[in-house]
Amino acid sequence: MTNRALIAVLTAGALALALSACTSGGGDPTPTVSSFSPTSTASPSAPDTGAETAAPTAPADDPTGTVETPVPVPSDEADGWTDARAYDACRNEATRSQGADYTWNDRSSQILVQGSGGRSIDVAGLYSGGDVGVANVTYRCTVGGTPDSPQLSGTVVR
């Protein structure tokens, strides 16, 4: 048998098989549906209401080696301090205490937190002095008093 004859026989057989699968006696094509049975069912989840949003926390850099998870300070318990007021006051304190080798960034997302050492906020900045070149730094500032009579202290923690 030649290749041409073999191809003709195989093509005719495939065509006959395909047509017999599509017709049911009367000559009208009838589509067939295979049964589907899922192996598992998904249950709908509750819609996200946004009520369970995790509060951001300040970095847990502590020179003493103890790790503590600070919690945000509610504004009604902060003696008039807001996140923005505390950051601005601490940025001014960092500028005064650390000198000209440091520049401090505007506030982006830093929040006032309550830890064992009191209320604090981290001020982000750059150090560009000495033989280091330029390095990212953080000034951890403890916030006390009121915005009208602040009591601030802090240190560079990284």
Contacts in CASP RR format, 6 or more apart in sequence:
PFRMAT RR
TARGET T0000
AUTHOR 0000-0000-0000
METHOD contacts of the structure
MODEL  1
MTNRALIAVLTAGALALALSACTSGGGDPTPTVSSFSPTSTASPSAPDTG
AETAAPTAPADDPTGTVETPVPVPSDEADGWTDARAYDACRNEATRSQGA
DYTWNDRSSQILVQGSGGRSIDVAGLYSGGDVGVANVTYRCTVGGTPDSP
QLSGTVVR
1 9 0 8 1.000
21 32 0 8 1.000
22 29 0 8 1.000
22 30 0 8 1.000
22 31 0 8 1.000
23 29 0 8 1.000
23 30 0 8 1.000
24 30 0 8 1.000
55 71 0 8 1.000
55 72 0 8 1.000
55 111 0 8 1.000
56 72 0 8 1.000
56 109 0 8 1.000
56 111 0 8 1.000
57 69 0 8 1.000
57 70 0 8 1.000
57 71 0 8 1.000
57 72 0 8 1.000
57 113 0 8 1.000
58 70 0 8 1.000
58 110 0 8 1.000
58 111 0 8 1.000
58 113 0 8 1.000
58 120 0 8 1.000
58 121 0 8 1.000
58 122 0 8 1.000
58 140 0 8 1.000
59 122 0 8 1.000
59 138 0 8 1.000
59 157 0 8 1.000
60 67 0 8 1.000
60 68 0 8 1.000
60 69 0 8 1.000
60 70 0 8 1.000
61 138 0 8 1.000
61 140 0 8 1.000
61 157 0 8 1.000
61 158 0 8 1.000
62 68 0 8 1.000
62 157 0 8 1.000
63 155 0 8 1.000
63 157 0 8 1.000
68 115 0 8 1.000
68 116 0 8 1.000
70 113 0 8 1.000
70 114 0 8 1.000
70 115 0 8 1.000
70 120 0 8 1.000
71 113 0 8 1.000
71 114 0 8 1.000
71 115 0 8 1.000
72 111 0 8 1.000
72 112 0 8 1.000
72 113 0 8 1.000
72 114 0 8 1.000
73 81 0 8 1.000
73 111 0 8 1.000
73 112 0 8 1.000
73 113 0 8 1.000
73 114 0 8 1.000
73 119 0 8 1.000
75 81 0 8 1.000
75 82 0 8 1.000
78 86 0 8 1.000
78 112 0 8 1.000
78 119 0 8 1.000
79 144 0 8 1.000
79 145 0 8 1.000
79 146 0 8 1.000
80 146 0 8 1.000
80 147 0 8 1.000
81 112 0 8 1.000
81 119 0 8 1.000
81 143 0 8 1.000
81 144 0 8 1.000
81 146 0 8 1.000
81 147 0 8 1.000
82 112 0 8 1.000
83 107 0 8 1.000
83 110 0 8 1.000
83 111 0 8 1.000
83 112 0 8 1.000
83 121 0 8 1.000
84 107 0 8 1.000
85 147 0 8 1.000
86 112 0 8 1.000
86 119 0 8 1.000
86 121 0 8 1.000
86 141 0 8 1.000
86 143 0 8 1.000
87 107 0 8 1.000
87 110 0 8 1.000
87 121 0 8 1.000
87 123 0 8 1.000
88 107 0 8 1.000
89 141 0 8 1.000
89 143 0 8 1.000
89 147 0 8 1.000
89 150 0 8 1.000
89 152 0 8 1.000
90 121 0 8 1.000
90 123 0 8 1.000
90 139 0 8 1.000
90 141 0 8 1.000
90 143 0 8 1.000
90 152 0 8 1.000
90 154 0 8 1.000
91 104 0 8 1.000
91 107 0 8 1.000
91 123 0 8 1.000
93 141 0 8 1.000
93 152 0 8 1.000
93 153 0 8 1.000
93 154 0 8 1.000
94 102 0 8 1.000
94 104 0 8 1.000
94 123 0 8 1.000
94 139 0 8 1.000
94 141 0 8 1.000
94 154 0 8 1.000
95 102 0 8 1.000
95 104 0 8 1.000
97 154 0 8 1.000
98 139 0 8 1.000
98 156 0 8 1.000
101 127 0 8 1.000
101 128 0 8 1.000
101 129 0 8 1.000
101 130 0 8 1.000
102 125 0 8 1.000
102 126 0 8 1.000
102 127 0 8 1.000
102 128 0 8 1.000
102 137 0 8 1.000
102 139 0 8 1.000
102 156 0 8 1.000
103 125 0 8 1.000
103 126 0 8 1.000
103 128 0 8 1.000
104 123 0 8 1.000
104 124 0 8 1.000
104 125 0 8 1.000
104 139 0 8 1.000
105 123 0 8 1.000
105 124 0 8 1.000
105 125 0 8 1.000
105 126 0 8 1.000
108 124 0 8 1.000
110 121 0 8 1.000
110 122 0 8 1.000
110 123 0 8 1.000
110 124 0 8 1.000
111 121 0 8 1.000
112 119 0 8 1.000
112 120 0 8 1.000
112 121 0 8 1.000
112 143 0 8 1.000
113 119 0 8 1.000
113 120 0 8 1.000
113 121 0 8 1.000
117 142 0 8 1.000
118 142 0 8 1.000
118 143 0 8 1.000
118 144 0 8 1.000
119 142 0 8 1.000
119 143 0 8 1.000
119 144 0 8 1.000
120 140 0 8 1.000
120 141 0 8 1.000
120 142 0 8 1.000
120 143 0 8 1.000
121 140 0 8 1.000
121 141 0 8 1.000
121 143 0 8 1.000
122 138 0 8 1.000
122 139 0 8 1.000
122 140 0 8 1.000
122 141 0 8 1.000
122 157 0 8 1.000
123 138 0 8 1.000
123 139 0 8 1.000
123 140 0 8 1.000
123 141 0 8 1.000
124 136 0 8 1.000
124 137 0 8 1.000
124 138 0 8 1.000
125 136 0 8 1.000
125 137 0 8 1.000
125 138 0 8 1.000
125 139 0 8 1.000
126 134 0 8 1.000
126 135 0 8 1.000
126 136 0 8 1.000
126 137 0 8 1.000
127 133 0 8 1.000
127 134 0 8 1.000
127 135 0 8 1.000
127 136 0 8 1.000
127 137 0 8 1.000
127 156 0 8 1.000
128 134 0 8 1.000
128 135 0 8 1.000
136 158 0 8 1.000
137 156 0 8 1.000
137 158 0 8 1.000
138 156 0 8 1.000
138 157 0 8 1.000
138 158 0 8 1.000
139 154 0 8 1.000
139 155 0 8 1.000
139 156 0 8 1.000
139 157 0 8 1.000
140 154 0 8 1.000
140 155 0 8 1.000
140 156 0 8 1.000
140 157 0 8 1.000
141 152 0 8 1.000
141 153 0 8 1.000
141 154 0 8 1.000
142 152 0 8 1.000
142 153 0 8 1.000
142 154 0 8 1.000
143 150 0 8 1.000
143 151 0 8 1.000
143 152 0 8 1.000
144 150 0 8 1.000
144 151 0 8 1.000
144 152 0 8 1.000
145 151 0 8 1.000
END
